[in-house]
Amino acid sequence: MGRQESTGGHPGDAAAGHIPAGPAEAAGRPPASVVAALMLTMALVALDASVVATAVPQIVGDLGGFSVFSWLFAGYLLAITVTLPVYGRLSDAFGRKPVLLFGTALFLLGSLLCGVAWDMASLIAFRVVQGLGGGALQGTVQTLAADLYRLKDRPRIQARMSSVWAASALAGPALGGLLAGYADWRWIFLANLPPAGLALWLAARHLAEPARAPGRRGPVDWAGALTIAACGSVLLFALVQGGVAWPWLSWPSLALLASGAALAAAVVAVERRAADPILPGWVWRRRTIAAVNLALGALGLLMVAPTAFVPTYAQTVLGLDPVTAGLVMSAMTLSWPLSAALSQHVYRRIGFRDTAALGMAAAALTLFAFTRLPYPGSPWQPALVMLALGAALGLFQLPLIVGVQSTVGWAERGTTTASVLFCRQVGQSLGAALFGAVANATLTTHLTGGHTLDALPEALETEAAEPVRQAVAAAVDHVFLGATAAAAAALAVLLLAPRRFPVLPDQQLS
């Protein structure tokens, strides 16, 4: 008999005198059509985060706007990030199905508009529309996975979602290149219409939420939603543009960071006065949720090292072609879902927190091992490290998400899930800015030509290619040391959580 998590309520709930009411958990598995709809929507969000990458030359050649093309990615991810808390709270207030249908319809509309964009500015704007829909899909699909499956069955659906996400992220660049090279780049977006339409139809026809128990539902906190979106947009814009469009210690960066800090203070003030806040204080007052939020933020930060820098390392240091370099990184996406699926056998015995800590400790050792690889080495060596890293992170992430969702009732699950995903996205944005600065500083120190990451292709064509490769290897090593520190921070914040998560009585591990 495996160890059970505690079934006590939250201290915050006890103080309030009740646990928020919600519908009973699903007694059986949802219809296959509903699962298909969830998988389709998850694939669409993941695919569109990476599918544009290999089509940039064709897009720029057709529309122009080379100086701002990076916002095709940044605008999409920014819109997803800042809307996650809003959609999470709305799903708690109005139900998951309306939010899922709205998000799918908005994503479909954004895809259609991207396919008919007439210049780079319009394409970026329509990518933001896509992201506004994607924010609803990403959080709501994860929440529905907890609503529709009992705790003992959630690892299976979460592992499937991890597999879909990994496969979509991996296939995105290849699919984008094929469509741009053999058809037209506009089909990258227009190809979303049939699967998005099918997902919308399946969800509208077959998704049936349990009847909600009567409960208080105050007015929508639109002031809080707008303030949170503004704060997140300003801070993420500062992180994306800082060190790229202008130096970090410059007036634009300082002004944006100061504005972000002022808006953060405004968020606190607005949310304290709101009757039904978008970001309620209990998200940070409960030890379990706060610790998971911080730990997932550290995960987002450290994930920048393998996803953004291993392909550069493989091409520059190992001399691999882009496809083979992508395969080196993809080793991580093979072991992650498998490890996530098997993690239930671990957390049933030692609990959610200790399982996550075990995974992150293994991840820290693996990240550090990357810095000890020989120069230049063989492709199988970083691939093996990525395989081990995926296994470690699968053991870390899924127990935390499943565990924290099990500590709240239906009426708080959307907000809780969105806060976890929001922190992970913010961590990723912070990691991109921080590790990009670390890599560029290392290159500047090792090279005399003022090279940065953006100048690597030209630098490698010179006679001094070997020193450039050595400098890139040193830069990536420093990035992975930073990722190791982030893993150590994740381990530290996990200690804030109780050893046994306060799982609610209606949630059972077995």
C-alpha positions in Angstrom: 0.0 0.0 0.0 1.6 3.3 -1.1 1.9 6.3 1.1 -1.1 8.7 1.0 -0.9 12.5 1.0 -2.7 14.2 3.8 -6.3 15.0 3.3 -6.6 18.1 5.5 -8.0 21.3 4.2 -6.0 24.6 3.7 -5.2 26.8 6.6 -6.7 29.7 4.7 -9.9 27.7 4.1 -10.1 26.8 7.8 -9.8 30.4 8.7 -12.6 31.3 6.4 -14.8 28.6 7.8 -15.3 26.6 4.7 -13.8 24.9 1.7 -15.1 26.3 -1.6 -17.9 24.2 -3.0 -17.6 22.6 -6.4 -19.0 19.7 -8.4 -18.0 16.2 -7.6 -15.0 14.8 -9.4 -15.8 12.8 -12.6 -16.7 9.2 -11.8 -15.4 7.7 -15.0 -13.3 8.6 -18.0 -14.5 11.4 -20.3 -15.6 10.5 -23.9 -12.8 9.9 -26.5 -14.2 12.9 -28.4 -13.5 15.2 -25.5 -10.0 13.9 -25.0 -9.4 14.4 -28.7 -10.6 18.0 -28.4 -8.2 18.6 -25.5 -5.3 17.1 -27.4 -6.0 19.1 -30.5 -6.1 22.4 -28.7 -2.9 21.5 -26.8 -1.2 20.6 -30.0 -2.3 23.9 -31.7 -0.9 26.1 -28.9 2.4 24.2 -28.8 2.8 24.0 -32.5 2.3 27.7 -33.1 4.9 28.6 -30.6 7.6 27.1 -32.9 6.2 26.6 -36.3 7.1 30.2 -37.5 10.8 29.8 -36.8 12.0 28.2 -40.1 9.6 30.3 -42.2 11.0 33.7 -41.2 13.1 34.2 -44.4 10.0 33.7 -46.6 7.8 35.9 -44.4 10.4 38.7 -44.3 11.0 38.4 -48.0 7.2 38.8 -48.7 6.2 41.3 -46.0 9.5 43.0 -45.0 10.0 44.1 -41.4 13.2 42.2 -40.6 14.0 44.5 -37.7 10.8 43.5 -35.8 10.3 39.9 -36.9 11.2 38.6 -33.4 7.8 39.9 -32.2 6.2 37.1 -34.2 7.3 34.9 -31.4 7.4 37.4 -28.5 3.9 38.8 -29.2 2.4 35.4 -29.2 4.0 34.2 -26.0 3.4 37.6 -24.3 -0.3 37.4 -25.0 -0.5 33.9 -23.6 1.4 34.8 -20.5 -0.4 37.9 -19.4 -3.9 36.4 -20.0 -3.4 33.1 -18.1 -4.4 34.4 -14.7 -7.5 36.2 -16.3 -8.8 33.1 -18.0 -8.1 31.0 -15.0 -10.3 33.1 -12.8 -13.0 33.4 -15.5 -13.1 29.6 -15.8 -13.6 29.3 -12.0 -16.4 31.9 -12.2 -18.2 30.8 -15.4 -17.0 27.2 -16.1 -14.3 25.7 -18.2 -16.4 25.1 -21.3 -17.3 28.7 -22.1 -13.6 29.7 -21.7 -12.4 26.8 -23.8 -14.9 27.6 -26.6 -14.1 31.3 -26.6 -10.3 30.6 -26.6 -10.6 28.1 -29.5 -12.8 30.5 -31.5 -10.3 33.4 -30.9 -7.3 31.2 -31.8 -9.1 30.2 -35.0 -9.9 33.8 -35.9 -6.3 34.8 -35.2 -5.0 32.0 -37.4 -7.3 33.1 -40.3 -6.2 36.8 -39.9 -2.5 35.8 -39.9 -3.1 33.9 -43.1 -4.3 37.1 -44.8 -1.9 39.6 -43.2 -0.7 42.3 -45.6 2.4 43.5 -43.8 4.6 42.7 -40.8 2.8 45.0 -38.4 -0.6 43.3 -39.2 0.9 39.8 -38.9 2.4 40.7 -35.4 -1.0 42.1 -34.3 -2.8 39.0 -35.5 -0.2 36.7 -33.8 -1.2 38.6 -30.6 -4.8 37.7 -31.3 -3.7 34.0 -31.6 -1.9 34.3 -28.3 -5.0 35.8 -26.6 -6.8 32.6 -27.6 -3.9 30.4 -26.7 -3.9 31.7 -23.2 -7.4 30.5 -22.7 -6.5 27.1 -24.2 -3.3 26.4 -22.3 -4.7 26.9 -18.8 -8.2 25.6 -19.4 -7.0 22.3 -21.0 -4.8 21.6 -18.0 -7.6 22.4 -15.6 -10.0 20.2 -17.4 -7.6 17.3 -17.1 -7.9 17.6 -13.4 -11.7 18.1 -13.5 -12.4 15.1 -15.7 -10.0 12.6 -14.2 -9.6 11.3 -10.6 -6.2 11.8 -9.1 -5.2 8.2 -9.7 -5.9 8.6 -13.5 -4.4 12.1 -14.0 -0.8 10.9 -14.7 -2.1 9.1 -17.8 -3.8 12.2 -19.3 -1.0 14.5 -18.2 1.6 12.2 -19.8 -0.4 12.2 -23.0 -0.5 16.0 -23.0 3.2 16.1 -22.4 3.7 13.8 -25.4 1.5 16.0 -27.5 3.3 19.2 -26.4 6.7 17.7 -27.0 5.9 16.2 -30.4 4.2 19.5 -31.5 7.1 21.6 -30.3 9.6 19.3 -32.1 7.6 19.1 -35.3 6.9 22.8 -35.5 10.1 24.0 -37.1 10.1 21.1 -39.6 6.4 21.7 -40.6 7.0 25.4 -40.9 9.9 24.8 -43.2 8.0 22.4 -45.4 5.0 24.6 -45.8 7.1 27.7 -46.5 9.4 25.9 -48.9 6.9 23.9 -50.9 3.6 25.8 -50.5 3.4 29.3 -49.0 4.1 30.6 -45.5 0.5 31.6 -45.1 -0.5 27.9 -44.9 1.4 27.8 -41.6 -1.6 29.6 -40.2 -4.4 28.6 -42.5 -3.6 24.9 -41.8 -4.8 25.6 -38.2 -8.3 26.1 -39.4 -9.5 22.5 -39.9 -8.1 21.1 -36.6 -9.2 24.2 -34.6 -12.6 24.0 -36.1 -12.8 20.3 -35.3 -11.7 20.9 -31.7 -14.3 23.6 -31.4 -17.1 21.4 -32.7 -16.0 18.4 -30.5 -15.9 20.5 -27.4 -19.2 22.3 -28.1 -21.0 19.0 -28.8 -19.4 16.5 -26.3 -17.9 18.4 -23.4 -20.3 18.3 -20.5 -19.2 19.8 -17.2 -20.7 18.5 -14.0 -23.4 20.7 -12.5 -21.9 23.3 -10.2 -22.8 23.5 -6.6 -24.4 26.9 -5.7 -21.8 29.4 -4.6 -20.9 33.1 -4.5 -19.9 34.6 -7.8 -19.1 38.2 -7.6 -18.7 40.7 -10.5 -15.8 40.1 -12.9 -12.7 42.0 -11.7 -12.1 43.8 -15.0 -10.0 46.4 -13.4 -7.7 43.7 -12.0 -7.6 41.9 -15.3 -6.5 45.0 -17.2 -4.0 46.0 -14.5 -2.4 42.5 -14.5 -2.3 42.4 -18.3 -0.7 45.9 -18.4 1.9 45.0 -15.7 2.8 41.7 -17.3 3.1 43.3 -20.8 5.4 46.1 -19.7 7.7 43.8 -17.6 7.8 41.1 -20.3 8.4 43.8 -23.0 11.3 45.1 -20.9 12.8 41.6 -20.6 12.4 40.8 -24.3 13.9 44.1 -25.6 16.5 44.7 -22.9 20.0 43.9 -24.0 18.7 43.5 -27.6 17.0 46.7 -28.8 18.8 48.8 -26.2 21.3 48.3 -23.4 20.0 47.1 -20.0 21.4 50.3 -18.3 19.6 52.7 -20.6 16.6 55.0 -20.2 14.2 52.7 -22.1 15.0 49.7 -19.9 15.0 51.7 -16.7 11.7 53.5 -17.7 10.0 50.2 -18.6 11.2 48.4 -15.4 10.1 51.4 -13.3 6.7 51.4 -15.0 6.4 47.7 -14.4 7.1 48.1 -10.7 4.5 50.9 -10.4 1.9 48.7 -12.2 2.8 45.8 -9.9 2.0 48.0 -6.9 -1.2 49.0 -8.7 -2.1 45.3 -9.1 -1.7 44.7 -5.4 -3.9 47.7 -4.5 -6.6 46.9 -7.0 -6.7 43.2 -6.1 -7.0 43.9 -2.4 -10.1 46.0 -3.0 -11.7 43.6 -5.5 -14.7 41.6 -4.3 -13.6 38.6 -6.5 -10.0 39.3 -7.6 -8.3 37.8 -10.6 -5.2 37.1 -8.5 -6.6 36.3 -5.0 -4.2 36.6 -2.1 -4.7 32.9 -1.1 -2.6 31.9 -4.1 0.5 33.2 -2.3 -0.7 32.7 1.3 -1.0 28.9 1.0 2.4 27.3 1.4 1.8 24.6 -1.1 0.6 26.8 -4.0 3.2 29.4 -3.4 6.1 26.9 -3.3 4.8 25.2 -6.5 4.5 28.6 -8.2 8.1 29.5 -7.4 9.4 26.1 -8.2 7.7 26.1 -11.6 9.0 29.6 -12.2 12.6 28.2 -11.7 11.8 25.4 -14.1 10.8 27.9 -16.8 14.0 29.8 -16.2 16.3 26.8 -16.4 14.5 25.4 -19.5 15.9 28.2 -21.6 19.4 26.5 -21.4 18.5 23.3 -23.2 15.8 24.7 -25.6 17.6 27.9 -26.7 21.3 27.1 -26.4 21.7 23.4 -27.1 20.8 23.8 -30.8 23.4 26.6 -31.1 26.0 24.5 -29.3 25.3 21.5 -31.6 25.6 23.6 -34.8 28.5 25.8 -33.8 30.7 23.6 -31.6 29.9 20.2 -33.0 29.4 21.3 -36.6 26.0 19.6 -37.0 23.4 20.6 -39.6 20.2 22.2 -38.2 18.1 19.0 -38.5 20.7 16.9 -36.6 21.1 19.7 -34.0 17.4 19.6 -33.4 17.5 15.9 -32.9 20.2 16.3 -30.2 17.8 18.6 -28.2 14.8 16.4 -29.0 16.2 13.5 -26.9 14.8 15.4 -23.9 11.3 15.3 -25.4 11.5 11.5 -25.7 12.2 10.8 -22.0 10.1 13.5 -20.4 6.6 12.1 -21.2 7.8 8.6 -20.3 9.2 9.7 -16.9 6.0 11.8 -16.3 3.8 8.7 -16.9 5.9 6.6 -14.5 6.1 9.3 -11.8 2.9 8.2 -10.2 4.6 5.0 -9.0 7.1 7.2 -7.1 4.8 9.8 -5.6 2.4 7.2 -4.4 5.2 6.0 -2.2 7.1 9.1 -1.2 4.6 11.9 -1.9 4.4 14.8 -4.4 7.1 17.1 -2.9 9.8 14.5 -2.4 9.2 13.1 -5.9 9.6 16.5 -7.3 12.7 17.2 -5.2 14.2 13.9 -6.4 13.6 14.9 -10.0 15.1 18.4 -9.6 18.1 17.1 -7.8 18.8 14.8 -10.7 18.2 17.7 -13.1 20.7 19.8 -11.2 23.4 17.1 -11.5 22.5 16.6 -15.2 22.8 20.3 -16.0 26.1 20.5 -14.3 27.3 17.4 -16.2 26.7 19.3 -19.4 29.4 21.8 -18.4 31.9 18.9 -18.0 31.5 17.5 -21.6 34.7 17.3 -23.5 35.5 19.9 -26.2 34.4 19.5 -29.0 33.1 16.0 -28.1 30.6 13.8 -30.0 26.9 14.4 -30.7 25.9 11.4 -28.6 27.3 13.0 -25.4 24.9 16.1 -25.3 22.1 13.9 -26.6 22.6 11.5 -23.6 22.6 14.5 -21.2 19.3 15.8 -22.8 17.8 12.3 -22.4 18.7 12.2 -18.7 17.4 15.8 -18.3 14.0 15.0 -19.8 13.7 12.0 -17.4 14.6 14.2 -14.4 12.2 17.0 -15.3 9.3 14.7 -16.0 9.7 13.4 -12.5 9.7 17.0 -11.3 6.9 18.8 -13.2 4.0 16.4 -13.3 3.8 15.6 -9.6 3.8 19.3 -8.7 0.9 20.1 -11.2 -1.1 17.0 -10.2 -0.4 17.6 -6.6 -1.3 21.3 -6.4 -4.5 20.8 -8.4 -5.5 18.2 -5.8 -5.3 20.6 -3.0 -8.1 22.8 -4.2 -11.7 22.4 -5.1 -13.3 22.9 -8.4 -14.1 26.6 -7.7 -10.3 27.4 -7.2 -8.7 24.9 -9.6 -8.7 27.2 -12.7 -7.0 30.0 -10.8 -4.5 27.7 -9.2 -3.6 26.0 -12.5 -3.3 29.4 -14.3 -1.0 30.8 -11.5 1.4 27.8 -11.9 1.5 28.1 -15.7 1.9 31.9 -15.4 4.9 31.6 -13.2 6.5 29.1 -15.5 6.0 31.4 -18.5 7.4 34.4 -16.6 10.4 32.3 -15.5 11.0 31.4 -19.1 10.9 35.1 -20.2 13.3 36.0 -17.4 15.6 33.1 -18.3 15.8 34.2 -21.9 16.8 37.7 -20.9 19.2 36.6 -18.2 21.0 33.8 -20.0 21.1 35.8 -23.2 23.0 38.4 -21.3 25.3 35.8 -19.8 26.1 34.3 -23.2 26.8 37.6 -24.8 29.0 38.7 -22.0 31.0 35.5 -22.2 31.4 36.0 -26.0 32.5 39.6 -25.5 35.1 38.5 -23.0 36.5 35.7 -25.1 36.5 37.5 -28.5 37.9 40.8 -29.6 35.5 41.4 -32.5 32.6 42.4 -30.3 30.7 39.2 -31.3 27.3 38.5 -29.9 24.9 35.6 -30.4 23.3 37.4 -33.4 26.7 37.7 -35.1 27.7 34.0 -34.9 27.0 33.0 -38.5 29.2 35.7 -39.9 31.9 35.0 -37.3 32.1 31.3 -38.2 32.8 32.2 -41.8 36.0 33.9 -40.9 39.5 32.4 -40.4 39.0 32.7 -36.6 36.2 30.2 -36.6 37.9 27.9 -34.0 38.3 30.6 -31.3 34.6 31.5 -32.0 33.6 27.8 -31.4 35.6 27.7 -28.1 33.9 31.0 -27.0 30.5 29.6 -27.8 31.3 26.4 -25.8 32.4 28.6 -22.9 29.2 30.7 -23.2 26.9 27.7 -23.2 28.8 26.2 -20.2 28.1 29.5 -18.3 24.5 29.3 -19.2 24.2 25.7 -18.0 25.9 26.7 -14.7 23.2 29.4 -14.3 20.6 26.7 -15.1 22.2 24.5 -12.4 21.8 27.4 -9.9 18.1 27.8 -11.0 17.6 24.0 -10.3 19.2 24.5 -6.8 16.8 27.4 -6.2 13.9 25.2 -7.2 15.0 22.6 -4.7 15.2 25.3 -2.0 11.7 26.7 -2.6 10.3 23.2 -2.5 11.2 23.1 1.2 8.6 25.8 1.7 5.9 23.3 0.8 4.7 20.8 3.4 6.2 17.3 3.0 2.7 15.9 2.4 0.4 18.1 0.3 -2.9 18.9 1.9 -5.0 16.9 -0.6 -8.8 17.4 -0.2 -10.9 14.5 1.1 -12.6 13.9 -2.3 -9.2 13.4 -4.0 -7.7 9.9 -3.6 -4.3 8.6 -4.6 -5.6 5.1 -5.0 
